[in-house]
Amino acid sequence: MNYQDVIDQEISDLVFEHLRNSEHPEKYIVEFLEAEVVTDYDVLIEFTERIRKIGARLALDDYGIGQSNFFHFNRLNTDFVKIAGEIISESESSSDAVEFISYVCGWARRKGKKVICEKVENEKVQEIVIKQGGDYTQGFLFSKPRPINECGTLEEV
């Protein structure tokens, strides 16, 4: 979801209704996109608190680029931080990218958060992010995007 989705009452109501009616809301992770500037953190924080009360978890997408920054991570208190795929892709050729990944993984671990590394497209990148402390990885190494009815279920995340 992006900030506009959160402040759109109709969309927010649909999300909460779906989660409240779900047999296992704890299996849902609401992901915040970094696409725009947040103008009212109180609204966003209230939204995250409601999500938590229902039992779902929260992730901050594209950490390290755009509006997805330390301030977002700190204020939203998400369960997961997803390092931007652009940074993960650079890890094959940039020691600075590897250092950034290592820093974020260590910092998140100290805060009790999990790190998801996006855009893992080959074994070398997978090895790099695991070595730096990434908890989860996603990308074309595992699967290209598929329709939800072809994905099965996750037993644990």
C-alpha positions as CSV (number, residue, x, y, z in Angstrom):
1,M,0.0,0.0,0.0
2,N,1.1,3.5,-0.5
3,Y,0.3,6.6,1.5
4,Q,-2.6,7.5,-0.8
5,D,-4.1,4.1,-0.2
6,V,-3.9,4.5,3.6
7,I,-5.6,7.9,3.6
8,D,-8.3,6.7,1.2
9,Q,-11.0,5.6,3.6
10,E,-12.6,3.2,1.1
11,I,-9.4,1.3,0.5
12,S,-8.4,1.3,4.2
13,D,-11.9,-0.1,5.1
14,L,-11.5,-2.9,2.6
15,V,-8.2,-3.9,4.0
16,F,-9.4,-3.9,7.5
17,E,-12.6,-5.8,6.6
18,H,-10.6,-8.4,4.8
19,L,-8.2,-8.9,7.7
20,R,-10.9,-9.0,10.3
21,N,-12.7,-11.7,8.3
22,S,-9.6,-13.7,7.6
23,E,-9.2,-16.9,9.6
24,H,-5.4,-16.2,9.9
25,P,-4.7,-12.5,9.8
26,E,-1.2,-13.2,11.2
27,K,-0.3,-14.7,7.8
28,Y,-0.7,-11.3,6.2
29,I,2.1,-8.8,5.7
30,V,1.0,-5.3,4.7
31,E,3.7,-3.7,2.7
32,F,4.2,0.0,2.6
33,L,5.5,1.3,-0.8
34,E,8.0,4.2,-0.9
35,A,6.5,6.1,-3.8
36,E,5.5,9.3,-2.1
37,V,6.1,11.7,0.7
38,V,4.0,11.2,3.8
39,T,2.4,14.4,4.9
40,D,0.7,13.1,8.1
41,Y,2.5,10.5,10.0
42,D,-0.2,10.4,12.7
43,V,-2.6,8.9,10.1
44,L,-0.1,6.3,9.0
45,I,0.9,5.4,12.5
46,E,-2.8,4.9,13.5
47,F,-3.2,2.7,10.4
48,T,-0.2,0.6,11.4
49,E,-1.5,0.2,15.0
50,R,-4.9,-1.0,13.7
51,I,-3.1,-3.5,11.5
52,R,-1.1,-4.8,14.4
53,K,-4.2,-5.1,16.7
54,I,-5.8,-7.4,14.0
55,G,-2.6,-9.5,14.0
56,A,-1.1,-8.8,10.6
57,R,2.5,-7.7,10.2
58,L,4.1,-4.8,8.4
59,A,6.9,-4.4,5.9
60,L,8.7,-1.3,4.5
61,D,9.4,-1.7,0.8
62,D,12.4,-0.4,-1.2
63,Y,14.5,0.6,1.8
64,G,17.5,2.7,0.7
65,I,15.9,4.5,-2.2
66,G,13.3,7.2,-2.7
67,Q,11.1,8.0,0.3
68,S,11.8,4.7,2.1
69,N,14.3,5.9,4.6
70,F,15.4,5.7,8.3
71,F,12.6,8.1,9.3
72,H,9.9,5.8,7.7
73,F,11.4,2.7,9.3
74,N,11.8,4.3,12.7
75,R,8.3,5.9,12.8
76,L,6.4,3.0,11.4
77,N,8.1,0.3,13.5
78,T,7.6,-2.3,10.8
79,D,8.4,-6.0,11.3
80,F,10.3,-6.3,8.0
81,V,12.5,-4.0,6.0
82,K,12.9,-4.8,2.3
83,I,16.2,-3.6,0.9
84,A,15.6,-2.1,-2.6
85,G,16.2,-4.4,-5.5
86,E,18.4,-1.8,-7.2
87,I,20.8,-2.0,-4.2
88,I,20.7,-5.8,-4.1
89,S,21.5,-6.0,-7.8
90,E,24.5,-3.7,-7.4
91,S,26.0,-6.1,-4.8
92,E,27.7,-8.1,-7.5
93,S,29.8,-5.2,-8.6
94,S,29.8,-2.7,-5.7
95,S,31.4,-3.1,-2.4
96,D,29.4,-0.1,-1.2
97,A,26.2,-1.9,-1.9
98,V,27.5,-5.0,0.0
99,E,28.4,-2.7,2.9
100,F,25.0,-1.1,2.9
101,I,23.3,-4.5,2.9
102,S,25.5,-5.6,5.8
103,Y,24.7,-2.4,7.8
104,V,21.0,-2.6,7.3
105,C,20.9,-6.3,8.2
106,G,22.9,-5.7,11.4
107,W,20.9,-2.7,12.4
108,A,17.6,-4.4,11.7
109,R,18.7,-7.5,13.7
110,R,19.6,-5.2,16.7
111,K,16.1,-3.7,16.4
112,G,14.4,-7.2,16.3
113,K,13.3,-6.8,12.7
114,K,13.7,-9.1,9.7
115,V,15.3,-8.2,6.4
116,I,14.0,-9.2,3.0
117,C,16.4,-8.8,0.1
118,E,14.5,-8.1,-3.2
119,K,15.6,-8.8,-6.8
120,V,17.8,-11.8,-6.1
121,E,18.3,-13.1,-9.6
122,N,21.2,-15.4,-9.3
123,E,23.1,-17.7,-6.9
124,K,26.0,-15.2,-6.5
125,V,23.6,-12.4,-5.2
126,Q,21.9,-15.0,-3.0
127,E,25.2,-15.9,-1.4
128,I,26.1,-12.2,-0.9
129,V,22.9,-11.3,0.8
130,I,22.9,-14.4,3.0
131,K,26.5,-13.7,4.0
132,Q,25.6,-10.1,4.9
133,G,22.7,-11.3,7.2
134,G,19.6,-11.2,5.0
135,D,16.8,-13.2,6.6
136,Y,14.6,-13.7,3.4
137,T,15.2,-13.3,-0.3
138,Q,12.9,-12.9,-3.2
139,G,13.4,-12.6,-6.9
140,F,13.7,-14.4,-10.3
141,L,16.2,-16.9,-8.9
142,F,13.2,-18.5,-7.2
143,S,10.3,-17.6,-9.5
144,K,9.0,-15.0,-11.9
145,P,5.7,-13.4,-10.8
146,R,2.7,-15.8,-11.2
147,P,-1.0,-15.5,-10.7
148,I,-2.0,-16.0,-7.1
149,N,-4.0,-19.2,-7.8
150,E,-0.7,-20.8,-9.0
151,C,1.3,-19.8,-5.9
152,G,0.1,-22.2,-3.2
153,T,0.3,-21.1,0.4
154,L,3.0,-20.2,2.9
155,E,3.0,-22.2,6.0
156,E,5.3,-19.8,7.9
157,V,6.8,-16.4,7.2
